[in-house]
Amino acid sequence: MTETMTIAEVGTLAGAIRAEIGKAIIGQDALIDHLLVALLARGHVLLEGPPGTAKTFLAQCLSASLGLDYGRIQFTPDLMPGDILGSNLFNFQTSTFTLTRGPVFRELLLADEINRTPPKTQAALLEAMQERQVTLDGVVYPLAPRFTVIATQNPIESQGVYPLPEAQLDRFLFKLLVPYPSEAEERRIVARFASENGLPDPAALGIAPVATIERLDAAVAAVRQVTMADSVLEYVVRLVRATRDSADIASGASPRAGVLLAGAARARAALEGRDYVVPDDVKALSTAVLRHRLLLSPAAEIEGKAIEDLVAGLVDETEAPR
């Protein structure tokens, strides 16, 4: 029998996940909320922040709080597509080829420093992220329905990195900027982890699964039942289309951006305890959904304009339903 869940129970589950992650992660509340939205909307996330801001550790804690099958790939310049997807190896005992599955066959995959590998290898994730399947030697292998990629990249270094192709950026639901902690939060971090040798183990910090896979799937199903009025749907479309009409933006957002923004808005509404979407859900998520999909025009780059400011301006200029 398929398990069902109410919107109130979705909020309770999210609260339990926050509490588990909070056993190890100090601060970053807004970041965790966006990760929960992505989890319920079945979207992939790109985390961008300087080294040492717990990007990798946050992904580990999220996986541990749900008991997901976790895998990690450290992206390097010499990484090959087969290192991600796997390959068919010849078995001399049986005289047949046997699939050796790569790290992509996980429920939560951490693509660490994804921009350190060439586009050819980055592209190995395109089919997996969009269709949750991989094709090897003409055979299609399905991935887990809850397959999620959390990728990280360092915005500081410019040598030895490769910008992500636009087609791959468009497959991420969110691009989230990981800030430095406040002074009070940093004091707590240093006091708590100064004696640790290397990255702490989430289990050793008391993080345990708070839901079964069935309950997570039930929460995702409940989110999909959240109502979106036609007026709010039209607002999403107008906002996305406005990115293509701005003189400051050389390349606007694709229709996929509207689809993902609508799905994320449903997830945010559920986390807020509502079974319907309001314009504020769309506004709250618009920057995270759009910032990595837009390219500044040459004139806007010369003037030093920021994508985030342009998105905020478009949100203000696009009429929202009452």
C-alpha positions as CSV (number, residue, x, y, z in Angstrom):
1,M,0.0,0.0,0.0
2,T,1.4,3.4,-1.0
3,E,2.0,5.7,1.9
4,T,0.3,9.1,1.9
5,M,1.2,12.3,3.7
6,T,-0.6,15.5,4.5
7,I,0.8,19.0,4.1
8,A,1.1,19.3,7.9
9,E,3.1,16.1,8.0
10,V,5.4,17.4,5.3
11,G,6.2,20.3,7.6
12,T,6.8,18.0,10.5
13,L,9.2,15.9,8.4
14,A,11.1,19.0,7.3
15,G,11.4,20.2,10.9
16,A,12.9,16.8,11.9
17,I,15.4,17.0,9.0
18,R,16.4,20.5,10.1
19,A,16.9,19.3,13.6
20,E,19.2,16.5,12.5
21,I,21.3,18.7,10.3
22,G,21.4,21.3,13.1
23,K,23.3,18.8,15.2
24,A,26.3,19.3,12.9
25,I,25.7,22.5,10.8
26,I,25.8,25.8,12.7
27,G,23.9,28.6,10.9
28,Q,23.1,28.4,7.2
29,D,19.4,28.3,7.9
30,A,18.3,29.8,4.6
31,L,20.6,27.5,2.7
32,I,19.1,24.4,4.5
33,D,15.6,25.6,3.7
34,H,16.5,25.9,0.0
35,L,17.9,22.4,0.1
36,L,14.7,21.1,1.6
37,V,12.7,22.8,-1.2
38,A,15.0,21.1,-3.8
39,L,14.6,17.7,-2.1
40,L,10.8,17.9,-2.2
41,A,10.8,19.3,-5.7
42,R,13.3,16.6,-6.9
43,G,15.7,19.2,-8.2
44,H,19.5,19.4,-8.3
45,V,21.5,22.1,-6.5
46,L,24.8,23.9,-7.3
47,L,26.5,25.2,-4.2
48,E,29.0,28.0,-4.8
49,G,31.2,29.3,-2.0
50,P,34.8,29.6,-0.7
51,P,36.6,26.6,0.7
52,G,35.9,25.7,4.3
53,T,32.3,26.8,4.4
54,A,30.9,23.2,4.9
55,K,29.5,22.6,1.4
56,T,30.6,19.0,1.3
57,F,29.7,18.4,5.0
58,L,26.2,19.9,4.5
59,A,25.5,17.4,1.7
60,Q,26.7,14.5,3.8
61,C,24.5,15.6,6.7
62,L,21.4,15.9,4.5
63,S,22.0,12.4,3.1
64,A,22.6,11.0,6.6
65,S,19.4,12.6,8.0
66,L,17.4,10.7,5.4
67,G,19.4,7.5,5.1
68,L,20.0,8.0,1.4
69,D,22.5,6.0,-0.6
70,Y,25.3,8.6,-0.8
71,G,28.1,8.9,-3.3
72,R,30.9,11.4,-3.9
73,I,33.0,12.2,-6.9
74,Q,36.0,14.5,-6.6
75,F,36.2,16.2,-9.9
76,T,39.7,16.6,-11.3
77,P,41.1,17.6,-14.7
78,D,41.9,13.9,-15.6
79,L,38.5,12.5,-14.7
80,M,36.8,10.6,-17.5
81,P,33.1,10.0,-18.2
82,G,33.6,6.3,-17.3
83,D,34.8,7.3,-13.9
84,I,31.3,8.8,-13.3
85,L,29.0,6.5,-15.2
86,G,30.9,3.2,-15.0
87,S,31.8,0.9,-17.9
88,N,31.3,-2.5,-19.3
89,L,34.2,-4.8,-18.5
90,F,34.9,-8.2,-20.2
91,N,34.6,-11.1,-17.8
92,F,36.9,-13.8,-19.1
93,Q,35.3,-16.5,-16.9
94,T,31.8,-16.0,-18.5
95,S,33.0,-14.5,-21.8
96,T,30.5,-11.7,-21.4
97,F,30.6,-8.0,-20.6
98,T,29.6,-7.0,-17.1
99,L,28.5,-3.5,-16.1
100,T,30.7,-2.0,-13.4
101,R,28.5,0.8,-12.0
102,G,30.0,4.2,-11.3
103,P,29.2,6.6,-8.5
104,V,26.3,8.1,-10.4
105,F,24.2,5.0,-9.4
106,R,23.4,6.6,-6.0
107,E,20.4,8.4,-4.5
108,L,22.4,11.5,-3.6
109,L,25.5,12.3,-5.5
110,L,28.0,14.9,-4.4
111,A,29.8,16.3,-7.4
112,D,32.7,18.0,-5.5
113,E,34.4,20.9,-7.3
114,I,32.5,20.1,-10.5
115,N,34.2,22.9,-12.4
116,R,37.6,21.3,-12.1
117,T,36.9,18.8,-14.9
118,P,36.6,19.5,-18.7
119,P,33.2,19.9,-20.3
120,K,33.4,16.5,-21.9
121,T,33.4,14.9,-18.5
122,Q,30.9,17.3,-17.0
123,A,28.5,16.4,-19.8
124,A,28.4,12.8,-18.6
125,L,25.9,14.0,-16.0
126,L,23.5,15.6,-18.5
127,E,21.3,12.6,-19.2
128,A,21.4,11.5,-15.5
129,M,20.3,14.9,-14.2
130,Q,17.5,15.4,-16.7
131,E,16.1,11.9,-17.3
132,R,17.4,10.0,-14.3
133,Q,19.0,7.4,-16.4
134,V,22.3,6.7,-18.1
135,T,23.0,5.1,-21.5
136,L,26.1,2.9,-21.8
137,D,26.9,1.0,-25.0
138,G,23.4,1.6,-26.2
139,V,21.7,0.2,-23.1
140,V,19.6,2.4,-20.9
141,Y,20.1,2.0,-17.1
142,P,17.5,3.7,-14.9
143,L,18.7,5.6,-11.8
144,A,16.8,5.9,-8.5
145,P,13.7,8.1,-8.8
146,R,15.0,10.3,-6.0
147,F,18.5,10.6,-7.7
148,T,19.8,14.1,-6.8
149,V,23.0,15.9,-7.6
150,I,24.5,18.4,-5.2
151,A,27.5,20.0,-6.9
152,T,30.0,22.4,-5.4
153,Q,32.3,24.9,-6.9
154,N,34.8,27.5,-5.7
155,P,34.2,31.0,-7.0
156,I,37.7,32.3,-6.0
157,E,40.0,30.3,-8.1
158,S,40.2,30.9,-11.9
159,Q,43.1,28.7,-12.9
160,G,42.5,25.0,-13.6
161,V,38.8,25.4,-13.8
162,Y,36.3,25.0,-16.6
163,P,33.0,27.0,-16.7
164,L,30.0,24.7,-16.7
165,P,28.2,24.5,-20.0
166,E,24.9,26.4,-20.2
167,A,23.0,23.1,-20.9
168,Q,24.3,21.7,-17.6
169,L,23.7,24.8,-15.6
170,D,20.1,24.8,-16.9
171,R,19.6,21.4,-15.3
172,F,20.2,22.7,-11.8
173,L,17.1,23.9,-10.0
174,F,19.1,26.2,-7.7
175,K,22.4,27.9,-7.6
176,L,23.0,28.8,-4.0
177,L,25.7,31.0,-2.7
178,V,27.3,29.8,0.5
179,P,28.3,32.7,2.7
180,Y,30.8,32.9,5.5
181,P,29.2,32.5,8.9
182,S,28.6,35.4,11.3
183,E,31.2,36.1,14.0
184,A,29.0,34.4,16.6
185,E,28.4,31.4,14.4
186,E,32.1,31.1,13.6
187,R,33.0,31.2,17.3
188,R,30.6,28.3,17.9
189,I,32.1,26.4,14.9
190,V,35.7,26.8,16.1
191,A,34.8,25.9,19.7
192,R,32.9,22.8,18.6
193,F,35.2,21.3,15.9
194,A,38.7,22.6,16.9
195,S,39.5,19.1,18.3
196,E,38.3,17.2,15.3
197,N,40.8,15.6,13.0
198,G,39.5,16.1,9.4
199,L,35.8,16.1,8.4
200,P,33.6,14.8,11.2
201,D,31.4,11.8,10.6
202,P,27.7,12.8,10.7
203,A,26.8,9.6,12.5
204,A,29.3,10.3,15.2
205,L,27.6,13.6,15.7
206,G,24.3,11.9,16.3
207,I,22.7,12.4,12.9
208,A,20.4,9.5,12.1
209,P,17.7,9.0,9.5
210,V,14.4,10.5,10.5
211,A,12.3,9.1,7.6
212,T,12.1,6.1,5.4
213,I,12.3,6.2,1.7
214,E,8.6,5.6,1.6
215,R,7.9,8.7,3.7
216,L,10.2,10.8,1.6
217,D,8.4,9.7,-1.6
218,A,5.0,10.4,0.1
219,A,6.2,13.9,1.0
220,V,7.2,14.5,-2.7
221,A,3.8,13.2,-3.8
222,A,2.0,15.5,-1.3
223,V,3.9,18.5,-2.7
224,R,2.8,17.7,-6.2
225,Q,-0.8,18.1,-5.1
226,V,-0.3,21.7,-3.9
227,T,-2.6,23.9,-5.9
228,M,-1.2,26.6,-8.2
229,A,-3.9,29.1,-9.4
230,D,-3.8,30.1,-13.1
231,S,-2.9,33.6,-12.1
232,V,0.2,32.5,-10.2
233,L,1.2,30.2,-13.1
234,E,0.9,33.1,-15.5
235,Y,3.0,35.2,-13.1
236,V,5.8,32.6,-13.3
237,V,5.6,32.6,-17.1
238,R,5.7,36.4,-17.3
239,L,8.7,36.6,-14.9
240,V,10.7,34.0,-16.9
241,R,9.8,35.7,-20.2
242,A,10.8,39.1,-18.8
243,T,14.4,37.8,-18.6
244,R,14.5,37.5,-22.4
245,D,13.3,41.1,-22.9
246,S,15.8,42.9,-20.7
247,A,18.4,44.9,-22.5
248,D,20.9,44.0,-19.7
249,I,20.5,40.3,-20.3
250,A,22.1,38.7,-23.4
251,S,20.5,35.3,-22.8
252,G,17.4,34.8,-20.8
253,A,15.9,31.8,-19.0
254,S,14.5,28.8,-20.8
255,P,11.0,27.3,-20.4
256,R,12.6,24.7,-18.1
257,A,13.3,27.5,-15.7
258,G,9.6,28.2,-15.5
259,V,8.7,24.5,-14.9
260,L,11.3,24.2,-12.2
261,L,10.3,27.5,-10.5
262,A,6.7,26.4,-10.4
263,G,7.6,23.0,-8.9
264,A,9.9,24.7,-6.3
265,A,7.2,27.2,-5.4
266,R,4.9,24.2,-4.6
267,A,7.5,22.7,-2.3
268,R,8.0,26.0,-0.5
269,A,4.3,26.4,0.0
270,A,4.1,22.9,1.6
271,L,7.0,23.8,3.9
272,E,5.1,26.9,4.9
273,G,2.1,24.8,5.8
274,R,-0.1,25.7,2.8
275,D,-1.7,23.6,0.1
276,Y,-1.7,26.5,-2.4
277,V,1.0,28.7,-3.9
278,V,1.1,32.4,-3.4
279,P,3.2,34.9,-5.4
280,D,5.6,35.3,-2.5
281,D,6.7,31.7,-2.9
282,V,7.7,32.5,-6.5
283,K,9.5,35.8,-5.5
284,A,11.4,34.1,-2.6
285,L,12.9,31.5,-5.0
286,S,13.3,33.5,-8.2
287,T,16.9,34.5,-7.6
288,A,18.1,31.0,-6.7
289,V,16.3,29.6,-9.8
290,L,17.4,32.3,-12.3
291,R,20.9,33.6,-11.3
292,H,22.8,30.8,-13.1
293,R,20.6,30.8,-16.2
294,L,21.1,34.4,-17.3
295,L,24.0,35.9,-19.1
296,L,24.8,39.6,-18.8
297,S,25.0,41.8,-21.9
298,P,28.4,43.3,-22.6
299,A,27.1,46.7,-21.6
300,A,25.8,45.4,-18.3
301,E,29.1,43.7,-17.6
302,I,31.0,46.9,-18.3
303,E,28.7,48.8,-15.9
304,G,29.3,46.2,-13.2
305,K,25.7,45.2,-12.8
306,A,24.9,42.0,-10.8
307,I,22.6,39.3,-11.9
308,E,20.9,39.2,-8.5
309,D,20.1,42.9,-8.8
310,L,18.6,42.5,-12.2
311,V,16.5,39.5,-11.1
312,A,15.2,41.6,-8.1
313,G,14.4,44.4,-10.5
314,L,12.5,42.1,-12.8
315,V,10.5,40.7,-9.8
316,D,9.6,44.3,-8.8
317,E,8.6,45.2,-12.4
318,T,6.5,42.1,-13.1
319,E,3.0,42.5,-11.9
320,A,2.1,39.8,-9.4
321,P,-1.5,38.6,-8.9
322,R,-3.3,39.8,-5.8
